[in-house]
Amino acid sequence: MNIRKNYLLNMETVGMMECYDSDGVEMTTVVEGENTFHVAQPRQEILNSTLNHFGLDLDGGLAAAKSVLGGKYRLPVCINAQLGIVWFSSRSFRKRGGVWFSYSH
């Protein structure tokens, strides 16, 4: 399977989950449209890099969701409301094993 060095989430990205290379280093499996590939970055780093691309960061995105929704757990992260790029996790993003899904898919 193809391994990319880095990645930014986009409107075609469907989901992402953690995986590990042969040395036990955390990577991410990304599903983008009909394609699946690995990225040599943890999921949280991909989320934060994408948010940085739009002038935001993960802490700010989570704080905004908490402010609007009032919750604490499994908050969605709005990367770009105009493009409809909103992501949510199947469990706390700080815990292992969670899968991130795009709201639009």
Backbone as ProteinMPNN parsed JSONL, in Angstrom:
{"seq_chain_A": "MNIRKNYLLNMETVGMMECYDSDGVEMTTVVEGENTFHVAQPRQEILNSTLNHFGLDLDGGLAAAKSVLGGKYRLPVCINAQLGIVWFSSRSFRKRGGVWFSYSH", "coords_chain_A": {"N_chain_A": [[0.848, -1.183, 0.0], [0.454, 2.245, -0.676], [2.437, 4.761, 0.908], [2.162, 7.892, 2.229], [3.941, 10.895, 3.021], [2.861, 13.15, 4.356], [-0.422, 14.642, 4.929], [-3.423, 16.37, 4.094], [-6.714, 16.763, 5.189], [-9.61, 16.634, 3.089], [-12.47, 17.433, 0.972], [-13.044, 15.013, -0.188], [-12.151, 13.081, 1.527], [-13.019, 10.319, 3.433], [-12.702, 8.824, 5.825], [-10.529, 8.017, 8.624], [-8.129, 5.989, 10.317], [-6.092, 4.699, 12.979], [-2.945, 3.072, 12.451], [-0.052, 0.948, 12.447], [3.441, 0.937, 11.686], [6.001, -1.486, 10.77], [7.867, -1.105, 12.755], [6.441, -0.295, 14.9], [5.634, 2.338, 14.93], [3.253, 4.894, 15.057], [0.903, 5.421, 12.499], [-1.42, 6.506, 9.952], [-4.306, 5.187, 8.444], [-5.948, 6.167, 5.614], [-9.041, 6.793, 4.049], [-9.972, 7.879, 1.019], [-12.299, 8.875, -1.087], [-12.529, 6.362, -3.423], [-10.109, 5.325, -2.819], [-7.561, 3.941, -0.69], [-4.982, 4.526, 1.604], [-1.804, 4.782, 3.353], [-0.592, 7.128, 5.765], [2.244, 8.711, 7.0], [1.826, 9.925, 9.53], [0.341, 10.565, 12.732], [-3.221, 10.431, 13.467], [-4.18, 12.676, 14.927], [-2.243, 14.579, 14.344], [-2.642, 14.919, 11.597], [-5.225, 16.03, 11.627], [-4.695, 18.432, 13.051], [-2.789, 19.649, 11.356], [-4.356, 20.085, 9.089], [-6.284, 21.83, 10.131], [-4.558, 23.95, 10.783], [-3.861, 24.73, 8.213], [-6.131, 26.122, 7.487], [-5.952, 28.238, 9.175], [-6.477, 27.681, 11.842], [-6.493, 25.72, 14.938], [-6.317, 22.486, 16.585], [-6.984, 22.536, 19.342], [-8.415, 24.955, 19.493], [-10.53, 24.365, 17.723], [-11.828, 22.282, 19.099], [-12.516, 23.662, 21.439], [-14.325, 25.537, 20.394], [-16.387, 23.839, 19.487], [-17.172, 22.737, 21.93], [-18.104, 25.033, 23.218], [-20.337, 25.722, 21.656], [-21.896, 23.346, 21.575], [-21.853, 22.397, 24.153], [-20.954, 19.984, 25.185], [-18.574, 17.441, 26.278], [-17.391, 15.156, 25.386], [-16.365, 13.285, 22.529], [-16.596, 15.355, 20.628], [-17.491, 17.068, 17.616], [-15.251, 18.254, 15.073], [-14.988, 21.163, 13.417], [-13.624, 21.881, 10.473], [-13.789, 23.42, 8.158], [-16.49, 25.247, 7.696], [-17.826, 26.372, 5.484], [-17.083, 24.728, 3.357], [-18.101, 22.419, 4.28], [-16.581, 20.639, 5.778], [-16.427, 18.686, 8.308], [-15.551, 16.809, 11.095], [-15.837, 13.827, 13.071], [-15.26, 11.646, 15.853], [-15.21, 8.132, 16.627], [-14.667, 7.561, 19.21], [-12.997, 9.036, 22.076], [-10.533, 11.181, 20.816], [-8.052, 11.12, 21.901], [-7.65, 8.598, 22.79], [-6.545, 5.296, 21.932], [-7.392, 3.481, 18.95], [-9.747, 4.659, 17.974], [-11.898, 5.704, 15.277], [-11.973, 8.186, 12.827], [-14.496, 10.017, 11.205], [-15.812, 11.598, 8.304], [-18.297, 14.035, 8.332], [-19.794, 14.612, 6.06], [-19.886, 12.296, 4.581]], "CA_chain_A": [[0.0, 0.0, 0.0], [1.18, 3.506, -0.795], [2.614, 5.524, 2.145], [2.44, 9.307, 2.002], [4.664, 11.529, 4.126], [1.9, 13.961, 5.105], [-1.731, 14.666, 4.299], [-4.437, 17.308, 4.568], [-8.077, 16.307, 4.943], [-10.304, 17.412, 2.068], [-13.876, 17.07, 0.825], [-13.128, 13.629, -0.655], [-11.71, 12.173, 2.584], [-14.169, 9.662, 4.059], [-12.387, 8.438, 7.185], [-9.139, 7.681, 8.926], [-7.93, 5.215, 11.535], [-4.676, 4.486, 13.281], [-2.274, 1.823, 12.114], [1.348, 1.003, 12.889], [4.397, 0.335, 10.759], [6.671, -2.675, 11.3], [8.64, -0.721, 13.942], [5.507, 0.116, 15.941], [5.4, 3.781, 14.858], [1.868, 5.174, 14.668], [0.601, 6.033, 11.211], [-2.858, 6.608, 9.745], [-4.9, 4.675, 7.215], [-6.906, 7.155, 5.135], [-9.922, 6.435, 2.942], [-10.292, 9.082, 0.255], [-13.085, 8.399, -2.218], [-12.374, 4.921, -3.622], [-8.714, 4.986, -2.523], [-7.098, 3.763, 0.685], [-3.524, 4.619, 1.671], [-1.246, 5.089, 4.667], [0.096, 8.411, 5.927], [3.235, 8.601, 8.075], [1.485, 10.897, 10.576], [-0.797, 10.158, 13.547], [-4.492, 11.093, 13.119], [-4.261, 13.987, 15.563], [-1.354, 15.472, 13.6], [-3.32, 15.224, 10.332], [-6.294, 16.979, 11.963], [-4.124, 19.726, 13.406], [-2.185, 20.235, 10.148], [-5.453, 20.561, 8.239], [-6.816, 23.029, 10.784], [-3.546, 25.004, 10.602], [-3.979, 25.17, 6.821], [-7.243, 27.071, 7.45], [-5.712, 29.273, 10.179], [-7.036, 27.249, 13.124], [-5.773, 24.597, 15.528], [-7.2, 21.483, 17.16], [-7.506, 23.004, 20.63], [-9.434, 25.96, 19.199], [-11.683, 23.681, 17.127], [-12.534, 21.574, 20.168], [-13.097, 24.675, 22.328], [-15.491, 26.093, 19.706], [-17.45, 22.829, 19.526], [-17.639, 22.645, 23.314], [-18.852, 26.256, 23.489], [-21.626, 25.688, 20.952], [-22.664, 22.14, 21.88], [-21.896, 22.193, 25.595], [-20.497, 18.657, 25.58], [-17.165, 17.25, 26.573], [-16.881, 13.932, 24.788], [-16.587, 13.021, 21.111], [-17.049, 16.571, 19.964], [-17.081, 17.203, 16.222], [-14.276, 19.305, 14.802], [-15.323, 21.849, 12.171], [-12.401, 22.345, 9.822], [-14.212, 24.51, 7.275], [-17.949, 25.179, 7.61], [-18.271, 26.698, 4.133], [-16.861, 23.558, 2.516], [-18.754, 21.272, 4.908], [-15.586, 19.691, 6.28], [-16.628, 18.495, 9.739], [-15.109, 15.47, 11.452], [-16.148, 13.344, 14.417], [-14.562, 10.408, 16.182], [-16.013, 7.077, 17.245], [-14.332, 7.609, 20.638], [-12.103, 10.151, 22.355], [-9.403, 11.16, 19.884], [-6.82, 10.896, 22.655], [-7.538, 7.168, 23.062], [-6.204, 4.458, 20.785], [-8.427, 2.657, 18.34], [-10.889, 5.374, 17.428], [-11.951, 5.985, 13.85], [-12.522, 9.51, 12.514], [-15.378, 10.021, 10.036], [-16.259, 12.871, 7.751], [-19.748, 14.206, 8.472], [-20.436, 14.684, 4.75], [-19.952, 10.99, 3.92]], "C_chain_A": [[0.893, 1.246, 0.0], [1.272, 4.222, 0.56], [2.986, 6.955, 1.787], [3.114, 9.894, 3.234], [3.729, 12.357, 4.991], [0.617, 14.074, 4.301], [-2.579, 15.766, 4.919], [-5.808, 16.743, 4.222], [-8.733, 17.206, 3.909], [-11.725, 16.9, 1.926], [-14.066, 15.63, 0.347], [-12.747, 12.61, 0.423], [-12.93, 11.641, 3.323], [-13.894, 9.352, 5.53], [-10.909, 8.174, 7.36], [-9.07, 6.943, 10.251], [-6.447, 4.956, 11.742], [-4.211, 3.128, 12.783], [-0.818, 2.002, 12.522], [2.244, 0.358, 11.847], [5.088, -0.842, 11.449], [7.528, -2.387, 12.533], [7.752, -0.245, 15.089], [5.24, 1.611, 15.977], [3.98, 4.027, 14.35], [1.793, 5.902, 13.336], [-0.923, 6.129, 11.111], [-3.232, 5.965, 8.425], [-6.007, 5.638, 6.829], [-7.728, 6.551, 4.003], [-10.335, 7.74, 2.286], [-11.001, 8.631, -1.021], [-12.998, 6.887, -2.299], [-10.981, 4.427, -3.226], [-8.453, 4.856, -1.033], [-5.575, 3.777, 0.661], [-3.107, 4.943, 3.092], [-0.563, 6.453, 4.624], [1.005, 8.282, 7.138], [3.066, 9.719, 9.098], [0.364, 10.289, 11.424], [-2.048, 10.96, 13.156], [-4.572, 12.509, 13.677], [-3.381, 15.005, 14.827], [-1.974, 15.862, 12.249], [-4.437, 16.24, 10.573], [-5.728, 18.369, 12.229], [-3.479, 20.414, 12.206], [-3.25, 20.798, 9.217], [-6.068, 21.823, 8.824], [-5.849, 24.201, 10.631], [-3.6, 25.581, 9.203], [-5.08, 26.229, 6.666], [-7.119, 28.151, 8.53], [-6.257, 28.947, 11.553], [-6.103, 26.219, 13.76], [-6.766, 23.683, 16.238], [-7.789, 21.925, 18.489], [-8.617, 24.034, 20.43], [-10.689, 25.343, 18.612], [-12.501, 22.938, 18.163], [-13.195, 22.551, 21.135], [-14.352, 25.283, 21.708], [-16.654, 25.112, 19.742], [-18.026, 22.707, 20.928], [-18.494, 23.853, 23.677], [-20.247, 26.212, 22.876], [-22.49, 24.527, 21.417], [-22.762, 21.828, 23.367], [-21.399, 20.836, 26.064], [-19.02, 18.625, 25.888], [-16.567, 16.106, 25.771], [-17.282, 13.803, 23.325], [-17.173, 14.221, 20.376], [-16.636, 16.574, 18.498], [-16.072, 18.333, 16.09], [-14.621, 19.889, 13.434], [-14.033, 22.428, 11.593], [-12.705, 23.525, 8.914], [-15.708, 24.386, 7.045], [-18.456, 25.449, 6.198], [-18.118, 25.522, 3.179], [-17.531, 22.306, 3.077], [-17.791, 20.221, 5.412], [-15.676, 19.668, 7.81], [-16.31, 17.035, 10.041], [-15.533, 15.104, 12.867], [-15.507, 11.976, 14.6], [-15.517, 9.41, 16.826], [-15.752, 6.966, 18.749], [-13.396, 8.787, 20.857], [-10.878, 10.073, 21.458], [-8.084, 10.934, 20.598], [-6.597, 9.413, 22.972], [-7.214, 6.414, 21.783], [-7.455, 3.778, 20.238], [-9.627, 3.379, 17.758], [-10.762, 5.601, 15.931], [-12.569, 7.364, 13.673], [-13.301, 9.417, 11.207], [-15.678, 11.437, 9.596], [-17.778, 12.932, 7.867], [-20.439, 14.128, 7.116], [-20.507, 13.343, 4.027], [-20.737, 10.07, 4.795]], "O_chain_A": [[1.958, 1.262, 0.616], [0.28, 4.282, 1.286], [3.995, 7.2, 1.126], [2.883, 9.44, 4.355], [3.789, 12.285, 6.218], [0.559, 13.66, 3.143], [-2.471, 16.056, 6.111], [-6.039, 16.299, 3.097], [-8.449, 18.402, 3.852], [-12.145, 16.022, 2.681], [-15.163, 15.087, 0.473], [-12.99, 11.415, 0.259], [-13.773, 12.412, 3.783], [-14.748, 9.587, 6.385], [-10.143, 8.113, 6.398], [-9.83, 7.217, 11.18], [-5.655, 4.991, 10.8], [-4.982, 2.171, 12.707], [-0.408, 3.098, 12.902], [1.874, -0.627, 11.209], [4.78, -1.15, 12.6], [7.88, -3.305, 13.274], [8.256, 0.164, 16.135], [4.678, 2.11, 16.952], [3.558, 3.45, 13.348], [2.519, 6.864, 13.086], [-1.629, 5.861, 12.083], [-2.563, 6.167, 7.411], [-6.908, 5.9, 7.626], [-7.193, 5.885, 3.116], [-10.963, 8.596, 2.909], [-10.376, 8.074, -1.923], [-13.356, 6.196, -1.345], [-10.711, 3.228, -3.294], [-9.044, 5.565, -0.219], [-4.95, 3.134, -0.182], [-3.926, 5.326, 3.927], [-0.032, 6.873, 3.595], [0.581, 7.796, 8.186], [4.034, 10.375, 9.484], [-0.481, 9.569, 10.892], [-1.939, 12.043, 12.58], [-4.985, 13.434, 12.977], [-3.754, 16.172, 14.707], [-1.843, 17.006, 11.813], [-4.58, 17.199, 9.815], [-6.223, 19.361, 11.695], [-3.604, 21.629, 12.05], [-3.067, 21.862, 8.627], [-6.344, 22.778, 8.098], [-6.278, 25.326, 10.377], [-3.409, 26.783, 9.016], [-4.977, 27.12, 5.824], [-8.069, 28.895, 8.775], [-6.478, 29.853, 12.356], [-5.058, 25.885, 13.2], [-7.915, 24.061, 16.466], [-8.975, 21.71, 18.739], [-9.64, 23.991, 21.115], [-11.798, 25.748, 18.961], [-13.731, 22.957, 18.117], [-14.307, 22.304, 21.603], [-15.336, 25.52, 22.408], [-17.789, 25.511, 19.999], [-19.24, 22.587, 21.093], [-19.502, 23.711, 24.371], [-21.222, 26.618, 23.508], [-23.69, 24.698, 21.632], [-23.645, 21.084, 23.794], [-21.428, 20.569, 27.265], [-18.313, 19.626, 25.777], [-15.364, 16.093, 25.507], [-18.393, 14.164, 22.935], [-18.124, 14.096, 19.604], [-15.537, 16.127, 18.169], [-16.049, 19.257, 16.904], [-14.554, 19.196, 12.419], [-13.436, 23.344, 12.158], [-11.969, 24.513, 8.899], [-16.153, 23.523, 6.289], [-19.418, 24.819, 5.759], [-18.943, 25.342, 2.283], [-17.533, 21.257, 2.434], [-18.132, 19.039, 5.47], [-15.091, 20.502, 8.502], [-16.749, 16.135, 9.325], [-15.583, 15.958, 13.752], [-15.248, 11.253, 13.638], [-16.493, 9.784, 17.477], [-16.53, 6.345, 19.474], [-13.038, 9.471, 19.898], [-10.253, 9.019, 21.349], [-7.091, 10.588, 19.958], [-5.503, 9.014, 23.371], [-7.568, 6.847, 20.686], [-8.427, 3.536, 20.954], [-10.454, 2.749, 17.1], [-9.658, 5.68, 15.391], [-13.581, 7.676, 14.302], [-12.84, 8.823, 10.232], [-15.783, 12.352, 10.412], [-18.464, 11.967, 7.529], [-21.56, 13.626, 7.028], [-21.123, 13.253, 2.965], [-20.93, 8.905, 4.449]]}, "name": "protein", "num_of_chains": 1, "seq": "MNIRKNYLLNMETVGMMECYDSDGVEMTTVVEGENTFHVAQPRQEILNSTLNHFGLDLDGGLAAAKSVLGGKYRLPVCINAQLGIVWFSSRSFRKRGGVWFSYSH"}
